[in-house]
Amino acid sequence: MPKLPVAEARITVNGVAGDRLRIGDTVLLEMLSYTSPCKYNAQWFANGEFSRISQKLHPGWSRLYARVLAEGVVRTGDRVTVERQA
């Protein structure tokens, strides 16, 4: 995610752990693994319910760690393509 403020940045995908995401013409991300919810992020959730993004409790709602393989600029309307890894 961007390190500087942006008007909007949202990418939602499901079932891509272990795969790669190509975004637009240049960006390539390798989706590594699901994250564990952290109590320090409770402030960002209604009623502090950060466990709603637990992969164990709510499969498909977790965040993922990603490795940037090719950086670039992501723009509104860019195509997101899943490249399945064997």
N, C-alpha and C positions, 0 to 999 in steps of 0.2 A: 504494500500500500504506500501511497505517497507520504513523504516525510514533511511536506509543506501543505498548508491548507489548500483545499480545492473546493469548488462549488459542490461537486458530487462525485463519488467514486464507489461503485457497487458492482461486484461480480458475484453471482450466486450459481454454484454448480453442485452436483450431487454425484457421489460414487466415483470420484476421480483419484483417490489415493493410489499412488504408484504410477499414475499416468502423467502425460505432459499436456499443458494448455498452450496453444498458440493464440496470441491476441493481436489482431491487426496484422501488419506486414512484418513486424520485427520482433515483438516480445515473445519469449518462450520461457515457460515456467515448468519446473518439475515438481509435482505434488508429492511430498515426502511421506507425511504421516499425520494422523489426527492429533490435535493438541488436547491437553487436559485443561479443564476450566480452572481459573485462578481466582481465589477470593478477592484479590486486589482489583479485579474488574467488576465486582459486584455493584459498584457505584453507577455503572453504565446500564444496569438492568432494572426494570420495574420491580419494586420490592426486594431488590438485591438478589433476585433469583438467577444467579449466574450458572447454576447447574443445568439449566435448560439447554446449554450447548455442550453437554456431556455426550460423547459418542456412545458410551456404555448405556446411559439412561435414555437417550433420545437419538438413535441412529439417524444419520443424515443431517443433523443440525449442528454438528461440530465445526470448528475452524480447522484449517490444515496448515502445516508448515510447508513452505515452498522455497525452492532454490531457483534463483534467476539464472537461466542459461544464456539468454540473450536479452539485453535491456533495450528499451525504446520508449516511445511516447504512446500512451493509450488514449484514444479519443472516443467520444460518444459515437456510437454506430459501428465501432470496430467489430469484426467477426471474431467469435471465440470458438476455436476448434479443439476438440479433445483428440489427442494422439495416444491411442491405447498402447501400452507396453506389454509385451508378451511375458 
